[in-house]
Amino acid sequence: MQTQDLSAWTHDHVFDSGSHAAERGTRIVTWITAIMMMIEIAAGWWFNSMALLADGWHMSSHTVAIGLSAFAYAAARRYARDPRFAFGTWKIEVLAGFASALFLIGVAVLMVTGSVERIFAPQPIHYLEAMVIATLGLLVNIVCALILGGAHEHHHHGDHEHAGEHGHAPHHHDLNLKSAYVHVLADAATSVLAIAALAGGWLYGWSWLDPVIGIVGAVVVAVWAKNLILETGKVLLDREMDHPVVEEIRTAIEIGKTRITDLHVWRVGKQSYSCALSLVTQDRGLTADEVRERLAIHEEIAHLTIEIQPYSGDATATP
């Protein structure tokens, strides 16, 4: 008896290939940030500058968060074919982005706390030394932003090369890379604000400017963190039923005597979706293969589960 080859019906669950450029970029930026963190902490201790010391410990949280992003890429790649992950490992990266956003909220809280303390208990600041190190920190952040920006451009170019032919331009961001980028931008923003505050205190004696600018910087960081939490949380909670592809699935399937009774669409990769649908039809000849053919134009649907039930009622009514 001849055994039928089932390979045509089997598939893996690697819905997102990851980004080697993003992984390499976040790993490099982690090391650069860690080195700058140690320099700031050492300089703050040597020059007896609480501003520098605080900024160094503030940068340590960014080092941990960006390191978490690099780890997420490695973990997602390592477990990509692990059958325990029903829909792949891409959400490891999204989870890292969510955790990084929480780190940013913690950083904002610490910045506000430290700034309020300094308003009520001012401390002497070594302005010149602090400005030199803050400027060095800004330059480091610019380099890190360029590295991560280059990784984003490489990834974005790859997205366009793999775009579908049905008129949809891919628009989903790498949320893990974005979280690392936001941490670098937050560091750069706080460095700019710190330089401005130190210059005001050094030139005009406005010692109050340093803590006030610290509060402003904390608000900026918190806003970035909130937006990142909303984006990553949407993916982690599978809130995707407002995506245009959902209505396009309905349009492609609900033809003639066929109606969809249950539809679930959720993201399993930056550009990949899983779809499970139940439909009823009076068309006795409708098969799962025909449904797949109707949806084949939507290349973003990487995993499709179909249930077909015969229906003998009014085909024009919604079941």
Residue pairs with C-beta under 8 A, 6 or more apart in sequence:
11 303
12 81
13 81
13 83
13 85
13 86
13 87
13 88
13 268
13 303
14 80
14 81
14 88
15 87
15 88
15 90
15 268
15 269
15 272
15 274
15 302
15 303
16 76
16 88
16 90
16 268
16 269
16 270
16 271
16 272
18 73
18 76
18 77
18 80
18 90
18 93
19 73
19 151
19 154
19 155
19 158
19 174
19 177
21 150
21 151
21 154
21 155
22 73
22 148
22 151
22 152
22 154
22 155
22 174
22 176
22 177
23 70
23 73
23 74
23 77
24 151
25 147
25 148
25 150
25 151
25 177
25 180
26 66
26 69
26 70
26 73
26 148
26 151
26 176
26 177
26 180
27 70
28 147
29 66
29 144
29 147
29 148
29 180
29 184
30 63
30 66
30 67
30 70
32 140
32 143
32 144
32 147
33 59
33 62
33 63
33 66
33 140
33 144
33 184
33 187
34 63
34 67
36 59
36 136
36 137
36 140
37 56
37 59
37 60
37 62
37 63
38 56
39 56
39 133
39 136
40 52
40 53
40 55
40 56
40 59
40 133
40 137
41 52
41 53
41 56
41 57
41 60
42 56
43 49
43 52
43 56
43 129
43 133
44 50
44 51
44 52
44 53
44 54
44 55
44 56
45 53
47 126
47 129
47 130
48 126
49 125
49 126
49 129
49 130
50 123
50 125
51 125
51 130
51 194
51 198
51 210
52 129
52 130
52 133
52 134
54 114
55 133
55 134
55 137
55 190
55 194
58 107
58 110
58 111
58 190
59 137
59 187
61 103
61 106
61 107
61 110
62 103
62 107
62 183
62 184
62 186
62 187
64 103
65 99
65 100
65 103
65 104
65 179
65 180
65 183
66 100
66 180
66 183
66 184
68 96
68 99
68 100
68 103
69 93
69 96
69 97
69 100
69 176
69 177
69 179
69 180
70 180
71 96
72 92
72 93
72 95
72 96
72 97
72 176
73 93
73 176
75 89
75 92
76 89
76 90
76 92
76 93
77 89
79 85
79 89
79 92
80 88
80 89
82 89
87 266
87 268
87 274
87 303
88 268
88 269
90 268
90 269
90 270
90 272
91 235
91 236
91 268
93 174
93 175
93 176
94 175
94 176
94 232
94 235
94 236
95 232
95 236
96 176
96 179
97 175
97 176
97 178
97 179
97 228
97 231
97 232
98 179
98 228
98 229
98 232
98 233
98 236
100 179
100 180
100 182
100 183
100 228
101 179
101 182
101 225
101 226
101 228
101 229
101 232
102 225
102 229
103 183
104 182
104 183
104 186
104 221
104 222
104 224
104 225
104 228
105 222
105 225
105 226
105 229
107 186
107 218
107 221
108 218
108 219
108 221
108 222
108 225
109 218
111 190
111 214
111 215
111 217
111 218
111 221
112 214
112 215
112 218
114 211
114 214
115 210
115 211
115 212
115 214
115 215
115 218
116 211
116 215
117 211
118 210
118 211
118 214
119 208
119 211
119 212
122 207
122 208
125 198
125 201
125 207
125 210
127 198
127 201
127 202
128 202
130 194
130 198
131 195
131 198
131 199
131 202
134 191
134 194
134 195
134 198
135 191
135 195
137 187
137 191
138 188
138 191
138 192
138 195
141 184
141 185
141 187
141 188
141 191
142 188
144 184
144 187
145 181
145 184
145 185
145 188
148 177
148 180
148 181
148 184
149 181
151 177
152 174
152 177
152 181
155 174
155 177
159 170
159 172
159 270
159 271
160 169
160 170
162 170
162 271
163 169
163 170
164 297
164 298
164 299
164 300
165 297
165 299
166 297
166 298
166 299
168 244
168 245
168 300
170 270
170 271
172 267
172 270
172 271
173 231
173 270
174 270
175 228
175 231
175 232
175 235
178 228
178 231
179 228
179 232
182 224
182 225
182 228
185 224
186 220
186 221
186 224
189 217
189 220
189 221
190 217
190 221
193 213
193 214
193 216
193 217
194 210
194 213
194 214
194 217
196 209
196 213
197 209
197 210
197 212
197 213
197 214
198 210
200 206
200 209
201 207
201 209
201 210
234 240
235 267
238 266
238 267
240 246
240 265
240 266
240 267
240 273
241 264
241 265
243 265
243 273
245 265
245 273
245 298
245 300
245 301
246 263
246 265
248 298
249 260
249 263
249 265
249 275
249 277
249 295
249 298
249 301
250 260
250 263
252 294
252 295
252 297
252 298
253 260
253 277
253 279
253 291
253 294
253 295
254 260
255 294
256 283
256 315
257 281
257 282
257 283
257 311
257 315
258 279
258 280
258 281
258 282
258 283
258 286
259 279
259 280
259 281
259 311
259 315
259 318
259 319
260 277
260 278
260 279
261 278
261 279
261 280
261 309
261 319
262 276
262 277
262 278
262 307
263 275
263 276
263 277
263 278
264 275
264 276
264 277
265 273
265 274
265 275
266 273
266 274
267 273
267 274
268 274
268 302
268 303
269 302
271 300
272 300
272 301
272 302
272 303
273 300
273 301
273 302
273 303
274 301
274 302
274 303
274 304
274 305
275 295
275 301
275 303
275 304
275 305
276 304
276 305
277 291
277 304
277 305
277 306
277 307
278 307
278 308
278 309
279 291
279 306
279 307
279 308
279 309
280 308
280 309
280 310
280 311
280 319
281 308
281 309
281 310
281 311
282 310
282 311
282 312
282 315
284 310
286 308
287 308
288 306
288 308
291 306
291 308
292 304
292 306
295 301
295 304
311 319
313 319
